[in-house]
């Protein structure tokens, strides 16, 4: 026999009072920048009323995230998403937590689910592009990045990273006749405000940023989401029938309300993969479109010579047709792999005979010191993030990147630059500088 425990009215009132007090404490601590104490108070508030308030779990997750407590942030984000599975904003925050924790598959799953709910969510495309890039799905990264740009994203860092690796495919904006025509919208009661938001979007503000601002405005009765033409009156639907995807948003009166509307395309990563796998005609013959760097096993066409290379092949202008930037990325990867494998010979071969060591060492002294440093640990793990290549001259370029070094006895994260010079047998490092140490 089981028994059910019910709270008496007095206990229920005490619980409600405690919940309110902890919430007020958390707000007070946050205003005073006492974030650890705020997290403790907010944790108690979620314990007392969290099941009814998924926003508190996500708020606590964001607080943990800001404190660098990523596992705790993930746990609270997962609770928020579990309690409110239809919230795209919770999915977005949880995906970011996963991304920072390098759980890229879980982050991809959240971003993908979010974009199927709202295929106009700009920042989700941008992060998804970063994930595809890390997975070496360079053409998928390019397509996702371009969606973000079409929706208003202005950052160019990702483009400079993906560009050298991608074939830069172009997505068709023509959808099939039976595909639903989707419009993201912000519904308002004031025409002037609607027109103001339209101008702000055109001048660079993202839909999701405006949505967050309006949600915080407690006096606002704005509504947001995705609609199809079937949800509009026939005359309005007819006027929007041929609207080009991602063209300038416009204001449409829908009864007593005004909608800021912009047409978007559905998000279907499987279709992207299928389109990338299709043969594309080139100079009267058929060539297979390849995603990412060309593998050496691919045969060349009779009418067009394919540039073939690999991470272990030294790229030069005479034997390849790949760009200098792409060759530099390969050289960077070969340098990193030799270091991880503790292959001192190939590691040092990445450096030019004109390399200038730091700390006034001679080149020979530096090589001796580096050889010992490479062999000393039992294991080495190097992670390189966000490499950006800048052409200095026709024969020199600069690579800036974030480097994480981990051995069995030491760990650091730095921002580093390598200056490379093109020599007869490939790109060689002539300068190496640590420009910033990142504290964890």
N, C-alpha and C positions, 0 to 999 in steps of 0.2 A: 504494500500500500504506500502510495506517495502522498506527500502533503505539499500544499502550496503556501508560500509565505507572502503575505501582503503587508505593505507599509501602512502603518496607521497614519491618519491625517497629520499628526504632530511630527512623525518621522519624515514624512514626505515634505512637509514644510521646512524641516531642518535641512534636508538634503538640497532643496531648492535654494535655501539661503546660503548654504555652503558653496554650492555651485556659483552663485552670483558673486560671493565674496572672493573666491579664487580667481574668477574672471576679472574682477575689478583690480585685484592685486597684480595680475599679469599685465593688464593695461598700464598700471602705474609704473611697474618695473621697466616695461618697454620704453615708456616715455623718459625714464631716467637712465636708459642705456644699461640697465642691470639685466642682461639677457639670460644669464644662467638662472637667476632667481625667477625671471619671468617664465622660463621653460618649466621650472618646478611647479609654479602656481598653475600654469596652463595644463600641465599633466594632471594635476588634481581635478581641475575643471572637467577634463575629458573623462576622467574616471567616474565622476558623478553624473555627467550628462552627455558623454560623447556619442552614444548610440543615436541620440536625437539631434546631434549637432556635428555632422561630418566636416563642416567648415572649421571646427576647432581642431580636429585631427590634422587637417592640412595646414592650418595656421601654425600648429606646433611643429609640423614637419618642416615648414619653411624656416621657422626659428632655429631648429636643429641644423638645417642646411647652412644657415648663416653662421652658425657656431662651428661648422666643420664636422659635425656629428652625422655623417652620411648614413650609416646603418640605421640610426634612430630616425632620421628623416624619412628613409625608405619605409620603415615599419609604420610610421604615422600616415604617410602618403598612401600606402596600401590599404589601411583601414578606411581612409576617406573615400578612396575609389570603390571599395567594397560596399560602403554605406550609400554612396551616390554614384552608381555606375554610369549614369547618363551625363555626368558633368564633364564636359570637354576640358575645362580649366584644371580640374583635379588630375585628369589624365596627363595634361601638359606638364604640370609640376612634378608628378611622379616620374614621368619619362625623363625629365631633366635630372632628377635624383639618380636614376639608374645610369644615365649617361655619364655623370660625374664619377660614379662608382665603377665605370667601365663594364657595366652589364649591358652591352650594346644590343643583344638580342631582345632583352626585356624592354629596353628603351624603344627599339624599333617597333615592337608589338604595340606599345602604348601610343606612339605617334601614328602608326598605321590605323589603329582603331579610332583615334581622334579624327583623323582626316577622312575617314569614312562617315563619321558623324557630321563633320564640318570641313568640306574640301576647300574652304576659303581661309583656313587658319595658316597665315603666312609663316610664322615662326616655326611651326611644326615641320614644314617643308625644309626650312633651313637646317634645323637640327638633323632631320632625316638624311639630308644630303651629306652632312658630316659623318653620319653612321655608315652610309654607303661608301664614302671615301675610305674610311678606316677598314672596311671589308673588301677594299679594292674593286668594288663595283663602280668603276669610274663613270661610265655612261649613265647609269642609274642616278649617280650623284649629280651629274650635269643636268639631267631632266628635272630632278627635284629642286635643285638650286634655281633653275629657270622659272619654275612655278612660283618660288618665293619672290623672285624679281618681278614677275608679272603682277603679283599681288601687292607690290609696293616696297619690298625690302631694298635697302640702298647699300648695304655693306659689300665690299669687293674682295675681301680677304679670301673667302672660299673660292671665288672664281680663279684667283691666281694660283691656288693650290691644285684645283681639279684640272684646269685647262691643259697643262702639259701631258696629262695622262689620258684624257678623254678624246674620243673622236668627235665630240661636240654635236651630238644628234639634235635634230629639231623636232619638236612635238607638233603634230597636226592639231589645229584648233577646230577641226571639223569633226563633230561627233556623229554617230550613226543616227538615222532617222528615228529609230525606236528608243534611243537613249533619252532619259528625262533631261529637260533643260533646267539647270539649277541656278538659283540666284541667292547670294547671301544678302541679308537685309538688316537694317536697323529701322524699327518702326517708332515714329514719334507723333505727337499731337500738334506740333508747331511747324509750319512750313519753313519759316525763316531759320529755325534751328536745324532742320533737315538740310537746307541748302548750305548752311554754314559747315555742317559735318562733311558734306560732299566736297566742298572746297578744301577742307583739311585733309581728306583722303587724297585728293588730287595733288596736294602739296607735300605728301610724304607720310602722313599719319596712317597707321595701320588700323584696320577694322577692329582687331582684337583689343588694341589700346583704347580706342574710343568706347568699346563695350565695357572695359574695366572701369573707365572713368564714369560712365553713366550708371554702372551698377553701384558704385560708391556714393553717387549722388542720391540720397534717400528720397529726395523730392521728385526724382525722375520716374516716369512711368514707361520708359522706353522698353521695347522688346527686341530680341535679336534671334537670328537663326538662319536656316536655309529653307527656301520654298521652291516649289515647281510652278510652272505656268498653269497647271491644272487648278491651283489654289486661288487663281485670280479670276476676275470677271472676264468673259470672252473678249470684250473689246480691248482690255488692258493686255491680256495674254497675246492677242493678235499684234499689238504694237511692239511687243518685246520679242516676238517669234524669231526674228533674224538678228537679234543683238549679238555682236561679236564677243566671245569670251574675253574677259579681262579688260574690256574697253572701259572708258571713263564711267564711274558710277553716276546714276541719275536719280532724281526725285520723282516718285510716282504717287499720286493721290489715290488712296484705297479707302473709299468711304470718308469717314471723318478723320482718318489718319494719313500720315505721309511716310512713305518708305524710301530710304536711301538703298538703292539696289544696284548690284553688280553681278553680271553673269560669270559663273565659274564652271569648270569642268569637273566631272566626278573623278575621284581618286581611285585608280586601279593599277597597282604596281605590277600585277600579272600581265596586263596589256602592254605596259612599258617593256617588260622582259620579252614578250612575244614580238613586239615591233623591232626590238634591237636584234632579235635572232633572225629576222627576215633578210634575205639577200637584197643588196642594193646595186643597181646598175652603175657601172663605171667604164667610160670610154668604150662603149659597144660590147662590153663583156659583163659577166656577173661576178661580183666579188662579195665575199661574206663580210658583213660588218662585225668587227671584233670589239669587245668591251675591254678597255684597259690596254696595257702594253701588249704588243704582238708576240705570241709565243714562238720560239725558234722552230717548232715543228710544222708551222704553216708554210705551204708551198707558195711561190710567187706566181702572179698572173702572167700570161703571155704578153699582155699589152701594158701592164703597169707593174713596175718593180715595187714590192712591199718592203718597207724598212723593217729589218728584223734585228732584234737585239734582246738582251736579257740583263738581269742585274749583275751578272758576273762578266759581261762583255764590255770592254772599254769602247765607249762611243766616240767616234770622230766624224768630222764633216766629210771625209773622203770615203768612208765605208758605210755610212748610214745617212738617212734623210730625216732623222728625228731632230727636233729643235734642240738648241743649246740648253734650254731650261729642262727639258726632259732628260737629256744626257746628264745634267747636274743632279737631278733626282736619283738617277741610277747610281751615280758615283757616291752620293750620300748613303744610299742603301747598302752598297758594297762595303763602304767604310764602317758602317754600323754593324753589319753582319760579321766582318772580320774581327771587330772588337769583341762582339759577343762570343764568338767561337774561340777567342784568345789565340787567334792566328796572327802572331806578331809580324810575320813577313808580309802578308797581304795588307795588314793594317798600316804598316809603315809605308808600303808602296802607294798608299792613297795620298801621301804627302810629296810635294815637289822638292827637288834638290835645292830650290830657292826658298823653301819654307823658313819663316822667321819665328823661332820659338820665343815664348815670353821669358821674363826674368833673366835676360842677358845670358842665357845658356848658348853654347855652341850647338850646331846641329847634331854633331856626333854625341855630345853629352846628353842632349835631349832624347835622342833615339835610344841610348842605353837606359835612361831613366824610364822612358815609356815602355820599353820591352819588359823591364822588371814589373812595372805597374800592371801590364796586361797579363802576365803569367802568375802574379802573386795570388789573386783570389781563387777560390775553388770553383766559383761560377760567377758569371756576369750577365746581367739583363739590362738592355738598353731600350728605352722607348722614346721615339721621336714623334712629336706632335706639331701640327700647324706649320710645316715648312713653307717659307715664302722665298722665291728666287727673284733677285733684282739684277738686271744686266747693268754692269758698270761700263764696260767697253765691249768691243767685238770678241775679245779674248779673255775677259774677266767678268766674273759675276759674284754676287754675295747671296748666301743662303742664311736666313734667320729662322731659328726653330727653338722649340722647348724640348729639352733633353732630360729624361729621368734615368739616372744611373743607380743600379742596385747590385751589390755583390753580397757575399756571405758576411761581410764585416762593415759595409759602408753603404750609405744611401744619400743621394742629393738630387735636387731638381734645379736646373739652371736654364736661362735663356742664352743661347750660344749663336755666334756667327762664324761661318766659314767663308773665307774668300778663296775662290777657285780660279785657276788659270788654265786655259786650254793649251796642252802640250801635244807632242806628236803621238803619244800613246794614251791620250784621254785627258779628262779634267783632273787636275791635281790641286791639293790644298796648299796655299802659300801663306795663309794667316788663319789662326784659330783664336777666338776671343770669347770669354764668358762676360756677357754684358749685364747679367742680373742673376742673383741667387734668390730662389723662391722658397720662402719659409712655409713649412706645412703646419 
